[in-house]
Amino acid sequence: MSNTILVGAQWGDEGKGKIIDFLTEEADIVVRSQGGNNAGHTVIVGGTKYVLHLIPSGILRPQKMCVIGNGVVIDPVAVAKEIEGLRAAKIKVTKENLMISECAHLVLPYHRALDEQRERKKGKGKIGTTKRGIGPAYGDKAARVGLRMADLLQPELFTAKLKQRMAENNAVLKALGAAPLNVKQVTAAYLEAGKALAPFVGNTVVFLHEALKAGREMLFEGAQGTFLDIDHGTYPYVTSSNTTAGGACTGSGVPPHRMDRVLGVMKAYTTRVGEGPFPTENEELSRMLHGMGREFGATTGRARRCGWFDAVAVRYAGMINGIDEIAVTNLDGLDGLESIKVCTHYKLGKKTLEVPPSDFLQLEKCQPVYEVLPGWERPTHEAKKFADLPKRAQEYLRRIADLSGAKLRIASVGPNRDQTIVL
């Protein structure tokens, strides 16, 4: 498999967790390089459902090494709890299969409180964050006032730094009308989590480069999706990290020339969680998918907004990420439709657009131009190879791959590992 970067080609929730789990069979190391516990990867193994928030999906496979890189923001209490949950489910989690970067920044309770208060103040203009404190944590990182895993492992230093940061942030919370946080309680909880995580913490850059020298193959696990990227997404309705392929390099310390391919994951339709423009959104499709019990967020449980496949967005995602191959998920979600729409370009006034406008206000005004394809109206969930799929499903996959400008490599027809077709 060589070294593969896996990215979401839409607004996140593309089913990356399943594809990562599937590809991990061929990898030695799975690396998470950005985001925080605002992302949830759902993997179903042997009928058991696992929802992972920070720990890479490779943890579910024996003999695989998982790395949480420097680009991730970590809530130590949440990670310690996630490890406990996995162990309770009889999943092995030791320093032999999990390593956490000493340079990863911490998410602290005041980050969550600030996130919640800022969203509340925005009212109708809210972004729709998960209120997990991810944005404020990255904000502190950029402002050079953040605390890191290395600080947490030095109790006296951490206590002094935390006291100073909490005094500043409690003043801000008070100004926003929120109650201040208890310094002693926060300090005690985080130092306890630090003790639990200490065996896992180290220099992940050195570890990964030694692994490269040894010829070990790596899979870089993306969180969220291209259009939630802080630079390339539908700003300001984005997350606070680089969710695109470049983020895998900066968030892990592995240089670009050591990456071999980029795999883009996309649904056979489009979904989005939270606020922001969504050109192909369709209420009827949303109702159908929600009625099937599909498209509810793994982290928040929120119903996702649903729409037709947007080739304009996916084509641009391919450009930004350098996507070589695509994995299409949730094909089975469209099984019952007589006809299926695919957006091939946008209309903005009298202009025809082949790529999305960078300004979200212009994107809100864009009208999708659709091509209508015949549905297959037959179940696909039992297909084991491409030839097993209905002919019209095959044609649909070929068409969206052609519009995306990348080679179709994987088609997923259900949540389980064995519901995966490799071309």
N, C-alpha and C positions, 0 to 999 in steps of 0.2 A: 504493500500500500504506500510505502514511502512516507513522507511527512505531509499531512493533509490539514488544511484549514477548512473548517466547516462553518458556514455563515448562514444566517437567515436572510432571504432575499426579499422579504416583505416587511411587515410591521411587527415581527416577532410572532411567537406562538405557532410557528410553521410545522411543529412536530420534530424539532431538532433532537429532542431527548431520545426518541426511538431510533433515529438514524445514527446518532452517536453510539448508542448501545449496540446497534447492528454492526457498525464499522469497527468497533473496539475489538471484535474478534480477531481482526487482522493487525491491530496496533499493539505496541508494548506499553506505551505511556499515553495517558489522556491528560491534556493540560487545559485548565480553565484560565482565561487571561484577562477578563474584564467583567464589569457588573458586580452585583451583590446579591443578597437574598430576596431581591425584588423579582427575580426570575425563577420559574419553576420548570424543571424538565421531568416529564412523566414517562415512566418506562414500565411496561407490563412484562413480567417474566413468569412463565408457568402459571398464569392466572392471577398472580399477585401484583398489585399495583404499588409502585414506588414513586413518590414525588420528591425529587432532589432539588435543593435550593442553592447550595454553594458547593457541595462536594461533587466532583465530576461523575458522570454516569458510569464510567469505567469501574467504579467501586463495586458494581454488581457482578463483575466477572472475576473469577479467581486468577491469580498470577498477573494482574494488570496493575501498573503503578499510576496513581492519580496525583496531579500537581495543581495546587492553587497558586497562581502566579502573582507577581508584584502589582499587576494592573487591577486586581480585584479589590473591592472594599469589603471588609469582613466584620460582621457582628460576632465577636467571640462567643458570647452566650448562646446565640442561635446556632453556631457551628458545633459547639459542645453538645447541644441538645440534639442536633441532627445526627451526630456520631452515636449518641446514646440510643436514638431511635433505630438506627441501622443495626447496631449490635443486638438490640432487643429482637430484631427480625432475623437474627442469626447471620448477619452479613459481617464478614471480617473487616475491621478497621484498625490498623496498626501503623506504626511508623515505617513498616515494610511495604505498605501499599498506599500511603497518603503522606504528602509533604506540602507544607504551607510556607509561602515566602515570608521571610522576616521583614521584607520591605512593603508588604501589603498594608494599606491604611485601614484604620478601625472605624466602624460605624458605632457611635455612642448614643445613649438615650437622648441627649439634647439634639442630635441630628434628626431623630424621629419626631421629637416634639416640634422642632422648627419646620420640618417638612409638613406636618399636619396643620400648623398655624398659618403658614404661608399659603397653603392650598385653601384654607378656610377664608382667608382675607381676600383671595382672588375672586371668590364667588363664581359667577358665570364664566369668568375668564380662566378658570382652573385648568391645569395641565392634565390632571387625572393620574397623578402618581399613586404608587402603592402605599405611600406614607411610611416606607421602611427606612427613610433617612439617607437614601443613596445620594441624592443630589447635594444636600448639605455636606455630606462626607467628602465627596469629590471637590466641592467648593473649598473646604478646608485644605485639601491636598494641594489645590492650585494656589491657594493663598499662603501656603507653606506654614500652616499652623496645625496641621493634622498630627495625630498620634498613630504610630505604626506597631506592627506585631513585635518588633524588636524592643520597643518601649515597654510593652506589656510584660515582657519577660524580665524586666528590671523593676521590681516593686517600688523601690524608693523613688526612682526617676519617674515612673509612671504616675505614682500618687501625687508628686509635686506638679507635674505637667497637667494632669487631669484637674487638680484643684484650681489652677489658673484658668484653664479653658472653661470649666464649669461656672466660675465666677462671671466671666464675660458673657457666656451664653444664657445664664440665668437672668442676667440683666436684660438681655434681648427678649427672652421669653416673657418676662414681667411687662416689658413695654408692649408686647403683643397681646397681653391680657391672659397669659397662661401661668400656671403655678410653677414655681421654681422646683428643680430636682434636688433630691437629697444626695449630697456629695459622698457621705459615708456609705450609704447603701449602694450607690453606683460603683464606688471604688472596690468595695468588698465583693460584689457580684462579678466584676470584671477580673479582679485578681484571682478569684476562684476559677473562672473560665480559663485564665492564662495558665494556671497550673495544669489543667486538664489538656491544654493544647501544646504545652511546652515540648513534649517529645516529637511533635510533628514539624516544628518550626526550624527552618534553616535557609541556606543560600540556594534557592531553586535555580538561579541562573547557572551556577557552577554545576549543579546536578544535571541539568538539561544538556549542557555542553559536553560533559563527560559521557552522557548517554548517546549524544550525536557521534562522538568519536568511536563509541562501541558499536555503532551501526543500528541502534535501536530505533524503531519506527514510532512516530508520534502523531497523535490526532489532537488538533487544537479545537476545543469546544467553545463555540460562540454562544453568547446569551443575547436575548432580544433580537432585533433584526435591523437590516440596512437603513430603513426609514425612521429608526429611532436613534441613529448615530448622531452624536452631538455636533458633528461638522456637516454631515451629508444628509441628515434626516429632515423631517418637516418641522424645523425649528420654529417656535420654542416647544412644540409638542414632541419632545424627544427625551431620551434618557441622558445620563450625564457622562457617558463613556463612549469610546470608539468601538462600535459594534461591528464594524467592517473588517476586512481581512488585515489591514494594517495594524489594527488593535491587537492581533495575535502576536505580532512581533514586539511591539512596545510593551505589551502586558506580560510578556514571558522572558524577554531578553534573548530570544532566538532570532537571528538576523534573517532578512528576506531571502537571501540566496540559498538558505537551507530549507526553504519551503518548496515542495514539489507540485502541489496542485491545490486548487480551491474548489470545494464542492458547495454549491448553493442549494439550500433547502427551501421549498415553496409548497404551499398548498395548491390543490387543483382549483381552488377559488381563492378569495382573499379575506382576511380578517384583521381587525384592529381592536385593541383595548384602550380605553381612555379617550381623551378629547383629541381634536385635530381633524384636518381635512381628510376625506376618504372618497375619492371620485366615483368608485364603482359600488358604493354601499347600496344595498338593496333590502328593503324591509321584508319582502316576501321570502327571499332566500334565508334571511336571518330567522324568521319564524319557523321555517321548515327545519333548519339545522338545530335550533334550540328545541324544537318539538321532538327531535330524534335523541335528545339528551346530549348533544354535541355542543362544542364551542363555549365552554365555561372555563374561566382562568384557573390554572393549577395553583397559583399563589393566593389569589383574592376570591375566587369563586364568581367573579363578575361575568355576566354574559358578554361575550365578544360581539362586536359589530361585524356583520358579514356582508360580502359583496362578491361580484363576479371577478374572474381572473383578470388582473391588470397587467398586460404585457408591457405597457409603457413604463411602469414602475420597475418591473422585473428586468427589463432590458437595461435600464439605467443602473440597477443594482449590479448587473453583470459587468458593466463598464467600470464601476467604482471598485469592485472586489477582484476583478480579473477572473470571474467564474469560468472554470473549464468544463465542469459537468454539473448536472442538476439532479436533485432527488425530489420527486413530486409525491406529496403525502395526501391522505384523505380523499383519494380518488373515489372511494366507496361512498363518500358523502353525497355524491352527485348521481348515484345509481338510479334514483327514481324519477329523474327529470326527462321530459320529452324533448326539450331543447335547452341549450346552454349558451350563455353569452360570454364573449371574450372581448375585452377592451383592447383595440389595436393602436389607437392614438387618441389624443385629446383635441378638443376644440376650445380655444380661448378667444372669444370674439370671432374675428374672421381668420385668425391664425390656426394652423394645424400644427400640433406639437408632437414630436416623436419622443421627447424626454420631459419629465415633470419640471415645471418652473420651480426655482429655488425658494421663492417667496410664498409663504403659506396662504396669504390673502389671494394671490393669483391662482394658486392650486384649488382653493375653495370655489373659484369661478369656472374652473375647467369642466367641460362636459365630455363624458366618455363617448367615443365612437365605437360601436359594437359590431362584431361579426357573430352571427348566430350559427352554432353548430348543432347537429342532431344529437340528442342524448341516446344512451344505449338501453335504458329501462330494463336492465338486468343486473342482478347482484354480481359484484366482483370480488367479494371478500374471500372466496375459496381459490382464487387464481394463484397458481404457483409459478407460472412463467408467463412471459409476455403473450405468447400465442394462446393462452387460456382466456385472456381478456376478450370481451365482445369486440368485434371489429371497429365499431364506432368509438369505443373507449381507447383502442389503440390509435385511431386517427386523431382523437382529441389530444392525447399525450404527445403525439408527433407534432401536432400543430402548435401547442403551447411551447414545446421545446424549440421549434423553429422560430417562433416569435421572440423567445428569450435569447436566442443567439448562442446557446450552449448545447452540449451533447447530453441527451437523456441517459442517465446511468441507473437510477433506482426509481421504482414506482411502489408506493405503499398502499395497501388495500385494507388496512386494519391496524389496530394498536399492538398486536403481538409480533414477536420477532419473526415467526414463520409466515407472517402476512407481508412479506417483502419480496418484490421481484427485482432481480438484478439483471440488467441488460449487458 
